[in-house]
Amino acid sequence: MTAEGSAPQLTLVAGSKSRSEASPSAIQIEGFSAYYGKNCIISDLSLIIPDKGVTCLLGPSGTGKSTLLRWLNRINEDTENASFAGRIKILGRDVMRDYPDVTELRREIGMVFQQPCVFPCSIYDNMLMGLRNFKLSKSETRNIIETSLKQAALWDEVANRLEAPATSLSLGQQQRLCIARALALKPKVLLFDEPTASIDPISSRVIEDLVMSLSENISIVMVTHNIAQTKRIADHVVFMCDGKIVEQGSRSHMFSLATCDKTRTYITEEFCDC
């Protein structure tokens, strides 16, 4: 399925300083291309993502942002006609070669999708899903679940109804439950694919605050089409168009000093002619 490509040097935006220069990297992507059949979705992309902070992937629909996230978590490897070339390293380990057990990879790099994905069982049993393979006592399990729900700013709302169906929660609460379920495994990287696109503005702000809080200790990679949201939460912004990185840099650089016309047009008008 894979083909080892050359590893071109990452070129940073002139006049900007990436967080990856100041801190160790969580993800290294080198010469990465992704395909569905013969259709190239991402072309020769190289990117370094630091081990802390929020990296927002910004750009028009169909430019490969979600596809990139799905390869980081190996979701696409079972997709018919999907293939890639190049290399992805997570925490210094090759995603394909050094993680023979995809479950191990997904413990270290969790993913939250656009639509909340809760199971048709209780809130408590939803939290148990990722913990079943661990030898934990009931008290240890309870502590992990409580801590994770607190981290996801959900504990106060569900503490007295953990046996209630997860589907009885609002969409915003369901999304935070999905985040808590991922946090229970103590991931070092969290991937968010438009996590606030289907929920109300108040719940969106709660999740934004949560993302910023979590990013103090782990790496967050977030796909978003919301430019105002990017301004609020991003440490580093990667603007993608037509399967390639057009420009990247710190939030202050991208929203004040962007050098590419396409970047400035998209950021100010939410339009791209690529």
ZIDA-V651537 format. One record per residue. N is the residue number from 1. RES is the residue in one small letter. PHI is phi in degrees with one decimal (none if undefined). OMEGA is omega as a letter, one per 30 degrees, with the letter a starting at -180 (NA if undefined). Layout:
BEGIN
[[N;RES;PHI;OMEGA] [N;RES;PHI;OMEGA]]
END
This chain:
BEGIN
[[1;m;none;a] [2;t;-101.0;l] [3;a;-138.5;a] [4;e;-76.5;l] [5;g;-93.9;l] [6;s;-69.0;a] [7;a;-115.3;a] [8;p;-65.2;l] [9;q;-71.3;l] [10;l;-69.6;l] [11;t;-101.7;a] [12;l;-88.8;a] [13;v;-65.0;l] [14;a;-59.6;l] [15;g;83.8;l] [16;s;-121.5;l] [17;k;-126.5;a] [18;s;-76.8;l] [19;r;-59.1;a] [20;s;-65.9;l] [21;e;-75.5;a] [22;a;-101.4;a] [23;s;-143.7;l] [24;p;-60.8;a] [25;s;-94.4;l] [26;a;-92.3;a] [27;i;-133.9;l] [28;q;-124.5;l] [29;i;-116.5;a] [30;e;-128.7;l] [31;g;52.0;a] [32;f;-90.5;l] [33;s;-129.0;a] [34;a;-126.6;a] [35;y;-133.4;l] [36;y;-115.7;a] [37;g;63.5;l] [38;k;-92.3;a] [39;n;-84.0;a] [40;c;-85.2;a] [41;i;-93.5;l] [42;i;-127.6;a] [43;s;-123.0;l] [44;d;49.3;a] [45;l;-93.9;l] [46;s;-128.3;a] [47;l;-158.9;l] [48;i;-117.5;a] [49;i;-116.9;a] [50;p;-69.5;a] [51;d;-81.7;l] [52;k;-143.4;l] [53;g;99.5;a] [54;v;-107.2;l] [55;t;-105.5;l] [56;c;-96.8;l] [57;l;-94.8;a] [58;l;-117.8;l] [59;g;155.3;a] [60;p;-66.8;l] [61;s;-61.0;l] [62;g;81.5;a] [63;t;-97.0;l] [64;g;106.0;a] [65;k;-64.2;a] [66;s;-67.8;l] [67;t;-59.5;l] [68;l;-61.5;l] [69;l;-60.0;a] [70;r;-68.4;l] [71;w;-78.1;l] [72;l;-60.4;a] [73;n;-102.7;l] [74;r;61.2;l] [75;i;-70.7;a] [76;n;-78.0;a] [77;e;-66.8;l] [78;d;-96.9;l] [79;t;-81.1;a] [80;e;-58.1;l] [81;n;70.0;l] [82;a;-87.9;l] [83;s;-152.3;l] [84;f;-149.0;l] [85;a;-131.3;a] [86;g;103.7;a] [87;r;-141.1;l] [88;i;-125.3;l] [89;k;-116.5;l] [90;i;-113.9;l] [91;l;54.8;l] [92;g;82.0;a] [93;r;-115.6;l] [94;d;-63.0;a] [95;v;-58.2;a] [96;m;-87.4;a] [97;r;-80.9;a] [98;d;-100.4;l] [99;y;-125.3;l] [100;p;-60.3;l] [101;d;-102.3;a] [102;v;-63.7;l] [103;t;-62.8;l] [104;e;-63.3;l] [105;l;-58.8;a] [106;r;-74.9;l] [107;r;-72.5;a] [108;e;-89.5;a] [109;i;-131.8;a] [110;g;-81.6;a] [111;m;-140.8;l] [112;v;-122.5;a] [113;f;-97.8;a] [114;q;-63.8;l] [115;q;-94.1;l] [116;p;-56.2;a] [117;c;-115.3;l] [118;v;-105.3;a] [119;f;-89.8;a] [120;p;-77.2;l] [121;c;-149.7;a] [122;s;-70.4;l] [123;i;-57.8;a] [124;y;-62.4;a] [125;d;-67.3;l] [126;n;-60.6;l] [127;m;-68.1;a] [128;l;-74.8;a] [129;m;-51.8;a] [130;g;-83.8;a] [131;l;-102.5;a] [132;r;-65.8;a] [133;n;-86.8;l] [134;f;-100.4;l] [135;k;-86.4;a] [136;l;-124.7;l] [137;s;-74.5;l] [138;k;-61.0;a] [139;s;-69.0;l] [140;e;-63.6;l] [141;t;-61.2;a] [142;r;-61.6;a] [143;n;-64.0;l] [144;i;-64.2;a] [145;i;-63.5;l] [146;e;-63.2;a] [147;t;-61.5;a] [148;s;-67.1;l] [149;l;-66.9;l] [150;k;-68.3;l] [151;q;-60.1;a] [152;a;-88.0;l] [153;a;56.3;a] [154;l;-122.3;a] [155;w;-55.8;a] [156;d;-61.5;a] [157;e;-89.1;a] [158;v;-126.5;a] [159;a;-54.9;a] [160;n;-96.9;l] [161;r;-144.8;a] [162;l;-65.9;l] [163;e;-89.5;l] [164;a;-73.0;l] [165;p;-62.2;l] [166;a;-61.9;a] [167;t;-71.2;l] [168;s;-79.5;l] [169;l;-76.4;l] [170;s;-67.4;a] [171;l;-60.3;l] [172;g;-62.9;l] [173;q;-67.7;l] [174;q;-60.4;l] [175;q;-64.9;l] [176;r;-67.9;l] [177;l;-63.9;l] [178;c;-61.4;l] [179;i;-66.2;l] [180;a;-61.5;l] [181;r;-62.0;l] [182;a;-69.3;a] [183;l;-66.5;a] [184;a;-59.4;a] [185;l;-90.3;l] [186;k;55.2;a] [187;p;-70.3;l] [188;k;-97.0;l] [189;v;-138.5;l] [190;l;-124.4;l] [191;l;-105.7;l] [192;f;-122.8;l] [193;d;-105.3;a] [194;e;48.9;a] [195;p;-68.7;a] [196;t;-110.3;a] [197;a;-66.2;a] [198;s;-109.5;a] [199;i;-123.7;a] [200;d;-74.0;a] [201;p;-59.0;a] [202;i;-66.4;l] [203;s;-64.3;l] [204;s;-60.9;a] [205;r;-65.5;l] [206;v;-60.5;a] [207;i;-69.1;l] [208;e;-59.9;l] [209;d;-61.5;l] [210;l;-63.4;l] [211;v;-59.3;a] [212;m;-65.1;l] [213;s;-66.4;l] [214;l;-62.8;a] [215;s;-69.4;l] [216;e;-69.7;a] [217;n;-121.8;a] [218;i;-135.8;l] [219;s;-88.1;l] [220;i;-115.0;l] [221;v;-117.2;a] [222;m;-131.6;l] [223;v;-84.7;l] [224;t;-150.8;l] [225;h;-104.1;a] [226;n;-90.6;a] [227;i;-67.8;l] [228;a;-62.6;l] [229;q;-63.2;l] [230;t;-58.9;l] [231;k;-61.3;a] [232;r;-78.0;a] [233;i;-117.6;a] [234;a;-75.7;l] [235;d;-94.2;a] [236;h;-134.0;a] [237;v;-121.4;l] [238;v;-116.4;l] [239;f;-94.3;a] [240;m;-110.8;l] [241;c;-151.6;l] [242;d;55.5;l] [243;g;76.9;a] [244;k;-135.0;l] [245;i;-81.4;l] [246;v;-83.1;a] [247;e;-162.1;l] [248;q;-147.4;l] [249;g;167.4;l] [250;s;-65.3;l] [251;r;-57.3;a] [252;s;-63.3;l] [253;h;-64.8;a] [254;m;-66.8;a] [255;f;-98.2;l] [256;s;-129.7;a] [257;l;-123.8;a] [258;a;-53.0;a] [259;t;-95.5;a] [260;c;-94.8;l] [261;d;-59.1;a] [262;k;-61.7;l] [263;t;-62.3;a] [264;r;-62.5;l] [265;t;-64.4;a] [266;y;-66.2;a] [267;i;-67.0;a] [268;t;-91.8;a] [269;e;-119.3;a] [270;e;53.0;l] [271;f;-136.6;l] [272;c;-139.9;a] [273;d;-100.7;a] [274;c;-76.3;NA]]
END
